[in-house]
Amino acid sequence: MAIALIPESDITAGTDALGNALTFQRTPKTLNLTDGASAQIAAPVPDTIKTVANWIWHDGTAKTHIDGGSWTVGSTGTALTSTGFTGTAYFVNGVSGTTLSAGWNHVLVSSTAALTTADIDFTNVQEHFLAYITTEGADTALQNFNAEKSAYGL
């Protein structure tokens, strides 16, 4: 199961940006952006997840792209990295591995153990961030990459 992050409507309280009624079965999370801004998400991320998928812009510099407090997803000059994941599997642009290309890359990082989601910070947030409560792999990585790549010029 994937959770897409859709922002709450600025116009109509109680609905998301697509006009859907909001139902909070869990405590909503605040996503913090490194520029000091934050965004309340309409579809709350579960309290624990096992897989994250996101598009990142790789410019060859080392940085943390997603900081979950006790876990991170980042990059070195050439590779996708993470901390806090157990039994980690990496997928870049739909294939197993850690090598990043210059520009946009779709990344999926999975763990066999649950990761807490009390606080998530992003260096840049894309509309295609997904959080899964299950350990996802090659099929999901390729499906997500193929479904979204045209939006990133690939």
C-alpha positions, 0 to 999 in steps of 0.5 A: 500500500502506498501513501501519496502526499497530497496537500490540504486545500488552501481554499476549502477546509476539510478537503485535500487539494484534489477536492477529496474529503479528509479523514485522519485515521492517524495523527497528521505529520508535518513535512519540514523543508530545509528552507524553513517552510513546512507542509501539512499533509492531507493523507497522513503517513502511517506511524511506521513505514518500510519503504520510501520512494521519491524523485531526487535531483542529483548534482554530484554533491553529497547531501541528505535528501530525506531525514526521518530522524532515526533514518535518512536517504541521501547521496554521495558524489555518485551513489544513493545512501541511507542510514537506519534501514535494516536489510536495505535494498536500493533501486535507482531509476527502476533497477537494483543499485545505487549509482545516480546519474546527473539530474533527476533520479527515481529512488526507492529504498526499502527496509525489512524493519519498520521505520518511525515517521514522527518527523520527516525533513526534505531537502526538496519535496516532489509530488511523487513521494511515496511511503509504503508500510511494506518492504517493496522491491524491483517490481514496485521500483520499476512500476513507479519509475515508468509511471512518473518518468515523463514528468521528469523528462526521462 
